[in-house]
Protein backbone atom coordinates (compact mmCIF):
# COMPACT_ATOMS: atom_id res chain seq x y z
CA UNK A 1 0.00 0.00 0.00
CA UNK A 2 0.94 3.61 -0.39
CA UNK A 3 0.57 5.65 2.81
CA UNK A 4 0.70 9.35 3.57
CA UNK A 5 1.84 10.07 7.11
CA UNK A 6 1.28 13.68 8.20
CA UNK A 7 3.49 14.83 11.06
CA UNK A 8 6.01 12.29 9.75
CA UNK A 9 9.03 13.91 11.42
CA UNK A 10 7.39 13.96 14.84
CA UNK A 11 7.46 11.38 17.62
CA UNK A 12 4.50 9.19 16.63
CA UNK A 13 4.76 9.93 12.91
CA UNK A 14 8.38 8.81 12.63
CA UNK A 15 7.62 5.54 14.44
CA UNK A 16 4.77 4.94 11.99
CA UNK A 17 7.04 5.62 9.01
CA UNK A 18 9.65 3.23 10.33
CA UNK A 19 7.12 0.43 10.79
CA UNK A 20 5.42 0.96 7.44
CA UNK A 21 8.73 0.88 5.58
CA UNK A 22 9.75 -2.27 7.49
CA UNK A 23 6.47 -3.87 6.42
CA UNK A 24 7.20 -3.11 2.77
CA UNK A 25 4.81 -0.21 2.20
CA UNK A 26 5.47 2.90 0.13
CA UNK A 27 5.46 5.96 2.42
CA UNK A 28 5.10 9.68 1.79
CA UNK A 29 5.87 11.79 4.85
CA UNK A 30 4.56 15.35 5.23
CA UNK A 31 5.77 17.74 7.95
CA UNK A 32 6.46 21.47 8.23
CA UNK A 33 9.32 20.78 10.70
CA UNK A 34 7.98 23.38 13.14
CA UNK A 35 8.12 20.75 15.88
CA UNK A 36 9.41 17.57 14.24
CA UNK A 37 12.95 16.93 13.05
CA UNK A 38 14.38 15.20 9.98
CA UNK A 39 16.76 13.46 12.36
CA UNK A 40 13.78 11.30 13.37
CA UNK A 41 13.63 9.95 9.80
CA UNK A 42 17.37 9.55 9.24
CA UNK A 43 17.15 5.76 9.39
CA UNK A 44 14.29 5.51 6.87
CA UNK A 45 15.56 7.16 3.67
CA UNK A 46 12.86 5.23 1.81
CA UNK A 47 10.28 7.77 3.00
CA UNK A 48 9.54 10.39 0.33
CA UNK A 49 9.57 13.50 2.47
CA UNK A 50 7.50 16.59 1.68
CA UNK A 51 8.12 19.74 3.73
CA UNK A 52 4.83 21.58 3.84
CA UNK A 53 2.28 23.24 6.08
CA UNK A 54 -1.10 21.54 6.53
CA UNK A 55 -2.73 24.86 5.71
CA UNK A 56 -1.39 24.62 2.15
CA UNK A 57 -4.24 22.62 0.64
CA UNK A 58 -2.49 22.26 -2.74
CA UNK A 59 0.63 20.77 -1.14
CA UNK A 60 -1.46 18.38 0.96
CA UNK A 61 -3.36 17.19 -2.10
CA UNK A 62 -0.11 16.66 -4.03
CA UNK A 63 1.41 14.69 -1.15
CA UNK A 64 -1.70 12.49 -0.97
CA UNK A 65 -1.71 11.69 -4.69
CA UNK A 66 -2.26 7.95 -5.29
CA UNK A 67 -2.18 7.20 -1.56
CA UNK A 68 -4.56 4.53 -0.33
CA UNK A 69 -4.43 5.50 3.34
CA UNK A 70 -3.58 8.64 5.31
CA UNK A 71 -2.36 8.47 8.91
CA UNK A 72 -3.04 12.03 10.04
CA UNK A 73 -0.78 12.98 12.96
CA UNK A 74 0.31 16.53 12.10
CA UNK A 75 -1.01 19.00 14.64
CA UNK A 76 -0.14 21.62 17.19
CA UNK A 77 -0.10 19.57 20.38
CA UNK A 78 0.50 21.44 23.63
CA UNK A 79 -2.47 22.03 25.94
CA UNK A 80 -0.69 24.96 27.60
CA UNK A 81 0.35 26.57 24.33
CA UNK A 82 -3.18 26.23 22.95
CA UNK A 83 -4.43 28.39 25.81
CA UNK A 84 -1.94 31.05 24.74
CA UNK A 85 -2.46 30.68 20.97
CA UNK A 86 -5.99 29.39 20.26
CA UNK A 87 -6.13 30.94 16.78
CA UNK A 88 -3.00 29.08 15.65
CA UNK A 89 -4.26 25.78 17.01
CA UNK A 90 -7.63 26.19 15.33
CA UNK A 91 -6.03 27.10 12.02
CA UNK A 92 -3.62 24.16 11.93
CA UNK A 93 -5.61 21.47 13.72
CA UNK A 94 -9.06 22.14 12.29
CA UNK A 95 -8.46 23.68 8.87
CA UNK A 96 -5.46 21.40 8.35
CA UNK A 97 -7.59 18.34 9.08
CA UNK A 98 -10.19 19.60 6.59
CA UNK A 99 -7.46 19.78 3.94
CA UNK A 100 -6.39 16.20 4.70
CA UNK A 101 -9.98 15.01 4.38
CA UNK A 102 -10.46 16.85 1.09
CA UNK A 103 -7.36 15.10 -0.25
CA UNK A 104 -8.65 11.75 1.03
CA UNK A 105 -11.94 12.29 -0.79
CA UNK A 106 -10.05 13.07 -4.02
CA UNK A 107 -7.96 9.91 -3.73
CA UNK A 108 -10.62 7.59 -2.25
CA UNK A 109 -8.18 7.06 0.62
CA UNK A 110 -8.95 5.96 4.16
CA UNK A 111 -8.04 8.27 7.05
CA UNK A 112 -6.82 7.41 10.54
CA UNK A 113 -7.07 10.56 12.64
CA UNK A 114 -4.93 11.08 15.75
CA UNK A 115 -7.29 12.42 18.39
CA UNK A 116 -6.74 12.81 22.12
CA UNK A 117 -8.09 11.72 25.48
CA UNK A 118 -8.05 15.40 26.44
CA UNK A 119 -11.46 15.81 24.79
CA UNK A 120 -13.05 14.05 27.79
CA UNK A 121 -11.95 16.69 30.29
CA UNK A 122 -12.84 15.80 33.88
CA UNK A 123 -15.61 13.25 34.31
CA UNK A 124 -17.53 11.74 37.23
CA UNK A 125 -16.85 8.10 36.37
CA UNK A 126 -13.93 6.10 35.07
CA UNK A 127 -12.74 4.37 32.96
CA UNK A 128 -13.72 6.63 30.10
CA UNK A 129 -15.93 5.27 27.32
CA UNK A 130 -16.44 6.71 23.87
CA UNK A 131 -20.15 7.42 24.45
CA UNK A 132 -19.48 9.91 27.27
CA UNK A 133 -20.13 13.62 26.75
CA UNK A 134 -16.92 15.41 25.71
CA UNK A 135 -15.84 18.17 28.09
CA UNK A 136 -12.76 19.77 26.50
CA UNK A 137 -10.91 22.05 28.90
CA UNK A 138 -8.46 23.57 26.42
CA UNK A 139 -8.49 24.89 22.86
CA UNK A 140 -6.25 21.96 21.93
CA UNK A 141 -8.88 19.49 23.13
CA UNK A 142 -11.59 21.43 21.30
CA UNK A 143 -9.66 21.25 18.01
CA UNK A 144 -9.32 17.48 18.36
CA UNK A 145 -13.04 17.15 19.01
CA UNK A 146 -13.72 19.23 15.90
CA UNK A 147 -11.43 16.94 13.90
CA UNK A 148 -13.39 13.91 15.06
CA UNK A 149 -16.58 15.61 13.91
CA UNK A 150 -15.14 16.29 10.48
CA UNK A 151 -14.00 12.68 10.16
CA UNK A 152 -17.43 11.40 11.07
CA UNK A 153 -19.03 13.80 8.59
CA UNK A 154 -16.70 12.69 5.80
CA UNK A 155 -17.81 9.09 6.32
CA UNK A 156 -21.49 10.00 6.49
CA UNK A 157 -21.49 12.58 3.67
CA UNK A 158 -18.88 11.29 1.22
CA UNK A 159 -18.29 7.66 2.15
CA UNK A 160 -14.63 8.32 3.04
CA UNK A 161 -13.66 5.59 5.55
CA UNK A 162 -12.33 7.26 8.71
CA UNK A 163 -11.33 6.10 12.18
CA UNK A 164 -10.48 8.53 15.00
CA UNK A 165 -8.13 7.21 17.68
CA UNK A 166 -8.22 8.93 21.07
CA UNK A 167 -4.67 8.51 22.36
CA UNK A 168 -3.99 8.34 26.06
CA UNK A 169 -0.56 9.80 26.98
CA UNK A 170 1.70 8.18 24.42
CA UNK A 171 5.35 7.73 25.44
CA UNK A 172 8.49 5.93 24.35
CA UNK A 173 11.90 6.33 22.70
CA UNK A 174 12.19 9.40 20.51
CA UNK A 175 10.21 11.96 22.50
CA UNK A 176 11.87 15.36 22.75
CA UNK A 177 12.76 16.27 26.36
CA UNK A 178 14.08 19.69 25.35
CA UNK A 179 10.77 21.14 24.25
CA UNK A 180 9.20 23.72 26.52
CA UNK A 181 6.07 21.58 26.39
CA UNK A 182 7.77 18.18 26.68
CA UNK A 183 5.73 15.32 28.10
CA UNK A 184 6.35 14.25 31.67
CA UNK A 185 8.16 10.95 30.97
CA UNK A 186 11.05 12.38 28.90
CA UNK A 187 11.36 15.28 31.36
CA UNK A 188 11.57 12.98 34.38
CA UNK A 189 13.91 10.59 32.57
CA UNK A 190 16.39 13.29 31.60
CA UNK A 191 16.23 14.88 35.05
CA UNK A 192 17.14 11.57 36.67
CA UNK A 193 19.88 10.77 34.12
CA UNK A 194 21.49 14.21 34.36
CA UNK A 195 21.03 14.87 38.08
CA UNK A 196 18.82 17.91 37.57
CA UNK A 197 15.72 18.65 39.62
CA UNK A 198 12.42 17.30 38.25
CA UNK A 199 9.39 19.57 38.35
CA UNK A 200 5.94 18.36 39.42
CA UNK A 201 2.98 20.60 38.64
CA UNK A 202 0.41 20.57 41.42
CA UNK A 203 0.44 17.86 44.09
CA UNK A 204 1.52 15.08 41.73
CA UNK A 205 -1.54 12.97 42.44
CA UNK A 206 -2.99 13.63 38.99
CA UNK A 207 -2.94 10.26 37.22
CA UNK A 208 -2.66 9.20 33.60
CA UNK A 209 -3.26 6.16 31.44
CA UNK A 210 0.14 5.86 29.72
CA UNK A 211 0.36 4.10 26.34
CA UNK A 212 3.62 2.81 24.84
CA UNK A 213 4.44 3.93 21.31
CA UNK A 214 4.62 0.41 19.84
CA UNK A 215 1.04 -0.24 20.90
CA UNK A 216 -0.07 3.01 19.25
CA UNK A 217 1.65 1.97 16.02
CA UNK A 218 -0.21 -1.35 16.11
CA UNK A 219 -3.49 0.48 16.65
CA UNK A 220 -2.85 2.54 13.51
CA UNK A 221 -2.11 -0.52 11.42
CA UNK A 222 -5.31 -2.16 12.63
CA UNK A 223 -7.31 1.02 11.96
CA UNK A 224 -5.84 1.49 8.48
CA UNK A 225 -7.63 -1.69 7.44
CA UNK A 226 -10.85 0.17 8.36
CA UNK A 227 -13.07 -2.72 9.40
CA UNK A 228 -16.63 -1.86 8.35
CA UNK A 229 -17.88 -1.69 11.97
CA UNK A 230 -15.19 0.90 12.84
CA UNK A 231 -15.83 3.35 10.00
CA UNK A 232 -16.73 6.81 11.17
CA UNK A 233 -16.14 5.75 14.78
CA UNK A 234 -14.06 7.11 17.64
CA UNK A 235 -11.97 4.60 19.62
CA UNK A 236 -9.94 4.86 22.83
CA UNK A 237 -6.29 3.80 22.55
CA UNK A 238 -4.91 3.38 26.06
CA UNK A 239 -2.31 1.29 27.81
CA UNK A 240 -4.70 -1.30 29.22
CA UNK A 241 -3.50 -0.80 32.81
CA UNK A 242 -4.52 1.20 35.86
CA UNK A 243 -3.55 4.89 35.74
CA UNK A 244 -0.19 5.95 37.15
CA UNK A 245 0.07 9.14 39.20
CA UNK A 246 2.81 11.65 38.47
CA UNK A 247 4.35 10.90 41.87
CA UNK A 248 4.31 7.15 41.15
CA UNK A 249 5.81 7.75 37.73
CA UNK A 250 8.76 9.66 39.16
CA UNK A 251 9.31 6.89 41.70
CA UNK A 252 9.42 4.25 38.93
CA UNK A 253 11.80 6.29 36.78
CA UNK A 254 14.01 6.88 39.84
CA UNK A 255 14.09 3.14 40.59
CA UNK A 256 14.95 2.22 37.00
CA UNK A 257 17.73 4.84 36.84
CA UNK A 258 19.07 4.11 40.34
CA UNK A 259 18.57 7.69 41.49
CA UNK A 260 16.81 9.52 44.33
CA UNK A 261 15.56 12.83 42.92
CA UNK A 262 14.00 15.51 45.08
CA UNK A 263 11.36 17.24 42.95
CA UNK A 264 10.14 20.77 43.29
CA UNK A 265 6.44 21.60 42.99
CA UNK A 266 4.98 24.36 40.86
CA UNK A 267 1.35 25.45 40.45
CA UNK A 268 -0.96 23.23 38.37
CA UNK A 269 -0.98 24.04 34.66
CA UNK A 270 -4.06 25.57 33.11
CA UNK A 271 -6.15 23.09 31.13
CA UNK A 272 -4.69 19.96 32.77
CA UNK A 273 -7.14 17.25 33.75
CA UNK A 274 -7.00 15.35 37.04
CA UNK A 275 -7.42 11.78 35.81
CA UNK A 276 -7.45 9.84 32.57
CA UNK A 277 -8.24 6.15 32.25
CA UNK A 278 -9.33 4.46 29.04
CA UNK A 279 -11.88 1.74 28.54
CA UNK A 280 -10.37 0.08 25.45
CA UNK A 281 -12.99 -2.64 25.01
CA UNK A 282 -14.42 -1.04 21.85
CA UNK A 283 -11.01 -0.83 20.13
CA UNK A 284 -10.34 -4.39 21.26
CA UNK A 285 -13.58 -5.68 19.73
CA UNK A 286 -13.60 -3.60 16.52
CA UNK A 287 -9.88 -3.50 15.70
CA UNK A 288 -8.35 -6.36 17.65
CA UNK A 289 -6.26 -3.82 19.59
CA UNK A 290 -4.49 -5.45 22.54
CA UNK A 291 -1.70 -3.40 24.18
CA UNK A 292 1.22 -5.60 25.15
CA UNK A 293 3.84 -3.29 26.72
CA UNK A 294 3.43 -2.60 30.44
CA UNK A 295 4.71 0.47 32.28
CA UNK A 296 7.88 -1.07 33.69
CA UNK A 297 8.95 -2.53 30.34
CA UNK A 298 7.96 0.57 28.39
CA UNK A 299 9.82 2.84 30.79
CA UNK A 300 12.85 0.55 30.76
CA UNK A 301 13.07 0.74 26.96
CA UNK A 302 12.49 4.48 27.00
CA UNK A 303 15.15 5.10 29.64
CA UNK A 304 17.68 2.96 27.77
CA UNK A 305 17.09 4.99 24.61
CA UNK A 306 17.60 8.27 26.46
CA UNK A 307 20.65 6.88 28.26
CA UNK A 308 22.21 5.90 24.92
CA UNK A 309 21.49 9.31 23.45
CA UNK A 310 23.02 11.04 26.48
CA UNK A 311 26.14 8.90 26.14
CA UNK A 312 26.47 9.83 22.46
CA UNK A 313 26.12 13.52 23.32
HUTA-V679161 format. One record per helix or strand of 3 or more residues. SS is the DSSP state (2 for helix, 1 for strand). FROM is the first residue (numbers start at 1). TO is the last residue. Records with the same first field share a line. If there is no record, write none. Layout:
BEGIN
SS=FROM-TO  FROM-TO
END
This chain:
BEGIN
1=2-6  26-31  48-51  69-72  110-116  162-167  199-201  233-237  264-266
2=11-22  38-41  57-63  79-84  86-107  117-120  139-158  184-194  213-224  228-230  246-257  281-287  295-312
END
